[in-house]
Amino acid sequence: MTAHRPRRFWVVVAAVFALAMLPERASAQLKVMTSGGFVAPLNAALPEFQRETGITVTVTLGKSQGSDPATIGAQLARGVPADVVILSKEGLNDLIAGSRVTASSAVDLAKTPIGMAVKAGAPKPDISTVEAFKNTLLNARSVTYPSSTTGIYMATKLFPQLGIDKDIAAKSTNVGVAAVARGEAEIAIQPVSELLHVPGTDFVGIIPQSIQYISVFSAAVVTGSDKSDPAKQLISFLASAKARAAIQGSGMDPVGAH
């Protein structure tokens, strides 16, 4: 009976078979876990990537470093699924050391300095010099900064260097800029990419160069992911000129765009 099937039937069968044999990226559904420092450019760049490739991307958040169970490393350790991670270079190095990601897939994407924000409409303090920055922190009623990579730098190096670590510890939280937007903290200090365009806040500027910390955000494929090809495609896209506008619009500088 099959010999008498119309030719059109076999054309359809061949087409269905061909679709089934297409590379996994054609129908892939990628899971990306990113730290807050890169979430803004990622969300801005994803629509174009998804239109170009047909790959669906879902995004979850995690912290780059620290003892919090919400860190990306802790989430991966307890089995939270992800194909790609994007986080500070320091955090990525931790994941490489723990064999949580494929080292050969690691790519630096963007960098951003530390800045300051205050509640919308509040006076913008002077942070143009190290002394002015120090006095601004001492005079602030409350300060918030992240518990991850840049927060570790400030708590363990910057504040002790300025001799204000005890003063800051007495009036600080690790909530971040959301606390400023809600009126729960007067000042937020964290990567610029996390401060720009936050409703309810105003960006003050970056801290002085001599005490600055430049965060580099990197991406890699998670060890054991069955979506390694589309995962690498996403990382390549984010490192290309196609993502440049999204990265720059979020207060970051592209590292590898070409």
C-alpha positions, 0 to 999 in steps of 0.5 A: 500500500505504501508504494501507492502513496502520493508523492506529496505525502513523501515530501511531507514525511521527508520535511518532518524528518528533516526538522527532527534532525535539525541541530538542537539550537533550533528548538533549544530552551536555554536556562541562564543564571545571572548575577544582578550586575549583568541582568539589565544588559542581558534583558535588553539583548535577549529579544534580538537573540531570540528573534535571530535564533528561535532559541527561548531563554529563561533567566534566573538570578543569583549572586556571584560570591559569598555565603548566601544560599542564593549565590550561583555556586550554591544554587548549582550545587543543590541542583538548580538547572542552568545552561549558562551562568553570567557573573563576576570574573571572581565568582566564575573562577570559583565555579571553574575551580569547583568544576561547575562550568566548562573552563574552555567556554568562559568569555569575558563580556563587560566591565563596570565601575562602582557607583553611588545612588540616592533616593530620587529627588534627594540632594546628590552628595559630593564624591569627587575625591576620596576625602569627599567620598569618605565624609559622605559615607560618615555623614550618611544616616544609612548605607547599603551595598551588596554582599557579593564581589564588590561588597566583599571588596568594600567590607574587607579592603576599601572601608578598612583602608579609609578607616571607616569600617566600624562606622559603616558596619554600624549603619549598613545593610546588604540589601542594595539599591532597592532599599534606597528606592523604598526609603530604607537606606540613604545611600547605595554603593554598588556596580553602576550597571545595578544602579542606572535606571532604577525607579525611585532613585537618582544616580550620583556618579562613580567613586574616585579612581584611586579607590575604584573597583572594576567588576568584569562580568563573564559567562560560561557553559554549565558542566553537564548541560545538554544545550552546550551548542546553543549556550555557546551561541548565546555567549558568542552573541553577548560578546559580539557587537550585536550586544554592544548597545545593550551593554553600554546602555546599562552603564557597562563597557563591552570587553569582547565586542567586535 
